[in-house]
Amino acid sequence: MTYNELTDDWVTNSNSPEVKFMKKIFKLFQVITVGLLGLLCSSTTGHAEMTKAGQEAVVKAGEVMFQHRCRVCHSNDMKHPSYGPPLKNIIGRKAGSVIGFNYSDALKNSGIIWTNENLREWIKDNKSVMPGTRMRHIGVTDKTEQDFILHYLAHISK
């Protein structure tokens, strides 16, 4: 069933701010749904085989999760740091290496190079990955949310 079939003609043809907002929300829902479907397919076919639209949807979903879960402390821009270190270019970066950020000794001396695998563990439960870290957060235990965030971090690490 299409969007137009779900609405009355007056809503479909209306230019009111409320209807425009509803249409934007529906479009975002479509993008996230496509991303979820793409992500489900990628578990068997691999992310690299996902269509460009599917990849964009997964990255957008990751950006939404980043804004919801990470942005309160972390920026995605190296020029505008936040309370925590910026996460742009985190994939492949040595833990505790952003100049000007006061890391815990545990993180500075960890020797970790951030990969998808250790970032997933960190996102899930950073305290078990690194006792003594200063980072405080509620772990993201949902694998799909972790996938979205990791796809977004990979995107901003290119």
C-alpha positions as CSV (number, residue, x, y, z in Angstrom):
1,M,0.0,0.0,0.0
2,T,1.4,3.4,-1.0
3,Y,1.5,6.6,1.1
4,N,-1.2,8.1,-1.0
5,E,-3.5,5.1,-0.5
6,L,-3.0,5.5,3.3
7,T,-4.2,9.1,3.3
8,D,-7.2,11.1,2.1
9,D,-6.9,13.3,-0.9
10,W,-7.0,16.5,1.2
11,V,-4.0,15.3,3.2
12,T,-2.1,14.2,0.2
13,N,-2.6,17.4,-1.7
14,S,-2.3,19.7,1.4
15,N,0.6,22.1,1.8
16,S,0.0,22.7,5.5
17,P,3.1,22.6,7.8
18,E,1.6,19.7,9.7
19,V,1.1,17.6,6.6
20,K,4.6,18.4,5.3
21,F,6.0,17.3,8.7
22,M,4.0,14.1,8.5
23,K,5.4,13.4,5.1
24,K,8.9,14.0,6.3
25,I,8.4,11.6,9.2
26,F,7.0,9.0,6.8
27,K,10.0,9.4,4.4
28,L,12.4,9.0,7.4
29,F,10.5,5.9,8.4
30,Q,10.9,4.5,4.9
31,V,14.6,5.2,4.9
32,I,15.1,3.5,8.3
33,T,12.9,0.6,7.2
34,V,15.0,0.1,4.0
35,G,18.1,0.3,6.1
36,L,16.8,-2.3,8.6
37,L,15.9,-4.6,5.7
38,G,19.3,-4.0,4.1
39,L,21.0,-4.7,7.4
40,L,19.2,-7.9,7.8
41,C,20.2,-8.9,4.3
42,S,23.8,-7.9,5.0
43,S,24.1,-10.4,7.8
44,T,24.2,-13.1,5.1
45,T,25.5,-11.2,2.0
46,G,27.8,-8.7,3.6
47,H,27.6,-4.9,3.9
48,A,29.7,-4.4,0.7
49,E,26.9,-6.0,-1.4
50,M,24.2,-3.8,-0.1
51,T,22.8,-1.3,-2.6
52,K,24.0,2.3,-2.3
53,A,20.5,3.3,-1.1
54,G,20.7,0.6,1.6
55,Q,24.1,1.7,2.7
56,E,22.9,5.3,2.9
57,A,19.9,4.2,5.0
58,V,22.1,2.2,7.4
59,V,24.4,5.2,7.8
60,K,21.5,7.5,8.4
61,A,20.1,5.1,11.0
62,G,23.6,5.1,12.6
63,E,23.6,8.9,12.6
64,V,20.3,8.9,14.4
65,M,21.6,6.4,17.0
66,F,24.9,8.4,17.3
67,Q,22.9,11.6,18.0
68,H,20.7,9.6,20.6
69,R,23.4,7.6,22.3
70,C,26.8,9.3,21.8
71,R,26.4,12.9,20.9
72,V,25.8,14.1,24.4
73,C,29.5,13.6,25.1
74,H,31.2,13.0,21.7
75,S,31.4,15.1,18.5
76,N,31.7,13.8,15.0
77,D,34.0,16.7,14.1
78,M,37.6,17.0,15.0
79,K,37.5,20.8,15.0
80,H,34.6,20.9,17.6
81,P,35.4,18.6,20.5
82,S,32.9,18.0,23.2
83,Y,33.1,16.5,26.7
84,G,34.6,13.3,25.3
85,P,37.0,13.0,22.4
86,P,35.7,13.4,18.9
87,L,34.8,10.1,17.2
88,K,35.6,11.2,13.6
89,N,38.2,8.9,12.1
90,I,38.1,6.5,15.1
91,I,38.4,3.4,13.0
92,G,42.1,2.5,12.9
93,R,43.0,5.1,15.5
94,K,45.1,4.3,18.6
95,A,42.9,4.6,21.8
96,G,43.8,7.6,23.8
97,S,45.5,9.5,21.1
98,V,43.5,12.6,20.3
99,I,45.8,15.5,21.1
100,G,44.5,17.8,23.8
101,F,42.1,15.3,25.4
102,N,42.8,14.2,29.0
103,Y,42.4,10.4,28.8
104,S,42.6,8.0,31.8
105,D,45.9,6.2,32.2
106,A,44.1,2.9,31.5
107,L,43.0,4.1,28.0
108,K,46.3,5.9,27.2
109,N,48.3,2.8,28.0
110,S,45.9,0.2,26.6
111,G,47.6,-0.2,23.2
112,I,44.2,-0.6,21.6
113,I,43.7,0.3,17.9
114,W,40.0,0.9,17.4
115,T,38.4,-1.8,15.1
116,N,34.7,-2.7,14.6
117,E,35.2,-5.7,16.9
118,N,36.7,-3.8,19.9
119,L,34.4,-0.8,19.4
120,R,31.4,-3.2,19.5
121,E,32.6,-4.5,22.8
122,W,33.3,-1.0,24.1
123,I,29.9,0.2,23.1
124,K,28.3,-2.8,24.8
125,D,30.2,-2.5,28.1
126,N,33.3,-0.3,28.2
127,K,33.9,-1.0,31.9
128,S,34.6,-4.7,31.3
129,V,36.8,-3.9,28.2
130,M,38.8,-1.4,30.2
131,P,38.6,-1.1,34.0
132,G,39.8,2.3,35.1
133,T,38.4,4.2,32.1
134,R,36.7,7.6,32.9
135,M,34.0,7.1,30.3
136,R,30.6,6.7,31.9
137,H,27.7,5.5,29.7
138,I,24.9,3.1,29.6
139,G,26.0,0.2,27.4
140,V,24.3,-0.3,24.0
141,T,23.4,-4.0,24.2
142,D,21.2,-4.3,21.2
143,K,23.2,-5.7,18.3
144,T,21.2,-3.8,15.7
145,E,21.8,-0.5,17.4
146,Q,25.5,-1.4,17.7
147,D,25.5,-2.2,13.9
148,F,24.0,1.2,13.1
149,I,26.5,3.1,15.2
150,L,29.4,1.1,13.8
151,H,28.3,1.7,10.2
152,Y,28.1,5.5,11.0
153,L,31.5,5.5,12.7
154,A,33.0,3.7,9.7
155,H,31.3,6.3,7.5
156,I,32.8,9.3,9.4
157,S,36.2,7.5,9.4
158,K,36.7,7.5,5.7
